[in-house]
Structure formats: structure tokens, C-alpha cells
């Protein structure tokens, strides 16, 4: 029973990782457009008695003659920074990535650490699934 539950959890982790990897790779092909920042600020957030800093941005961009406005910082959630200066520096994007099939969807921050960690998660969970399937 416990092996079945663990097996199902690992399959779910693998599928979620795979979906996120596909999304992350898909955004590589999104069009980059210059943006004009309307408002940008950093909010302080307390998490387990630690200060974290969450960037917030509102910007406009022009695509195919039409102007769009967005507040999306990152495509997959938002990044919390442990250092205020780093969070403030991240609030100076020059461009946004725009979804080719839905131009109103855009983001300005691409998490560089996400893809490698998703790939590692997928490989580890897949390896465990293979081992468990052979038990």
C-alpha cells in the first residue's frame, strides 16, 4: 500500500516537473519587446521571522501596433529575494517576453535557476519510479 502511494506521488512529481520544463522551454521562443515601466516597487514579506523582498511591477509594451499593460513579474509565480538591493536591481527590466498566441500574457523576470532544478527533479523522480517498478 505504501509503495503504491509513494509510486503515485512520484509519478505526479514527474508529470508536474515535465509540464513545467515544457512551459519553460516554450517561453524561449516568446517574442521580447521593450517595456515602459509605470510603477515598480519592492514589498517586504515576513516568512518564518525572516525578511524577504518581493518585486512588484506594472508596465506597458507595444506589440503589432497595439499597446498592452501587465503586472506579471514572472511566468511561474513570483521570486522572493533575501536581499533588498538584489530585489531592487531586478526591478529594472528593459524588455518583456510576450506569448505569441496570447499577446496580453507577458512577464519580465525569467528565473535562471528553475529549469535546471526541474530537470533534476524529473530525473530523480523518474529514476526512483524505474527502481520501484522493478521491485
C-alpha positions in Angstrom: 0.0 0.0 0.0 2.7 2.5 1.0 4.7 1.7 -2.2 1.6 2.3 -4.3 1.1 5.7 -2.7 4.8 6.6 -3.0 4.7 5.5 -6.6 1.7 7.7 -7.4 3.3 10.7 -5.7 6.5 10.3 -7.7 4.6 10.0 -10.9 2.7 13.2 -10.0 6.0 15.0 -9.3 7.5 13.7 -12.6 4.5 14.9 -14.6 4.4 18.3 -12.9 8.2 18.7 -13.5 7.8 17.7 -17.1 5.0 20.2 -17.7 6.9 23.0 -16.1 10.0 22.1 -18.2 7.9 22.2 -21.4 6.5 25.6 -20.4 9.9 27.0 -19.5 11.4 25.8 -22.8 8.3 27.2 -24.7 9.0 30.7 -23.3 12.4 30.7 -25.0 10.5 31.2 -28.3 8.4 34.1 -27.0 9.0 37.5 -28.5 11.0 40.0 -26.5 9.6 43.6 -26.6 10.8 46.8 -24.9 8.7 47.9 -22.0 7.9 51.2 -20.3 7.7 50.9 -16.5 4.7 52.6 -15.0 5.3 51.6 -11.4 7.9 49.4 -9.7 8.4 48.7 -6.0 9.7 46.1 -3.6 7.4 44.8 -0.8 8.8 43.4 2.4 7.4 40.0 3.4 7.9 38.2 6.7 8.4 34.4 6.3 9.3 32.4 9.4 10.7 35.5 11.1 12.9 36.3 8.1 12.6 39.3 5.9 12.1 38.6 2.2 11.6 41.1 -0.6 9.0 40.7 -3.4 9.3 42.9 -6.5 6.1 44.3 -7.9 5.9 46.0 -11.3 3.4 47.5 -13.7 4.5 48.1 -17.3 3.3 48.7 -20.8 4.5 47.3 -24.1 3.7 47.7 -27.7 3.2 44.7 -30.0 2.0 44.9 -33.6 0.7 48.4 -33.1 -1.3 47.6 -30.0 -0.4 48.7 -26.5 -0.7 46.2 -23.6 -0.4 46.7 -19.8 0.7 44.0 -17.4 1.7 43.4 -13.8 3.1 39.9 -14.3 6.6 39.8 -12.9 7.4 36.1 -13.6 5.5 33.5 -15.6 5.6 30.9 -12.8 4.8 32.6 -9.5 7.0 35.3 -8.0 10.5 35.3 -6.8 11.3 36.3 -3.2 14.8 37.8 -2.6 16.7 37.6 0.6 18.5 40.9 -0.1 16.7 44.2 -0.7 19.4 45.6 -3.0 19.2 42.5 -5.3 15.4 42.8 -5.4 15.7 46.5 -6.3 18.2 45.8 -9.1 15.9 43.2 -10.5 13.2 45.9 -10.9 15.0 47.5 -13.9 13.9 45.2 -16.8 14.3 46.5 -20.3 12.0 44.1 -22.0 9.2 41.6 -21.5 8.7 38.1 -23.0 5.3 38.1 -24.8 3.2 35.0 -25.5 2.9 34.6 -29.3 -0.6 33.1 -29.1 -1.9 35.5 -26.4 -0.1 38.8 -26.6 -1.7 40.1 -23.4 0.3 37.5 -21.4 3.9 38.6 -20.7 6.5 38.6 -18.0 9.7 40.5 -17.3 11.7 38.2 -15.0 13.0 34.8 -16.1 14.2 32.6 -13.3 17.5 31.1 -14.4 17.6 28.5 -11.6 14.2 27.0 -12.4 14.9 24.9 -15.5 18.0 23.0 -14.0 16.1 22.2 -10.8 13.1 21.0 -12.7 15.3 18.7 -14.8 17.0 17.3 -11.7 13.6 16.7 -10.1 12.3 14.9 -13.2 15.5 12.7 -13.4 15.5 11.8 -9.7 11.8 11.0 -9.5 11.9 9.1 -12.8 14.8 7.0 -11.6 13.0 6.2 -8.4 9.9 5.2 -10.4 12.0 2.8 -12.5 13.6 1.3 -9.4 10.2 0.9 -7.7 8.6 -0.6 -10.8 11.3 -3.3 -10.8 10.8 -4.3 -7.2 
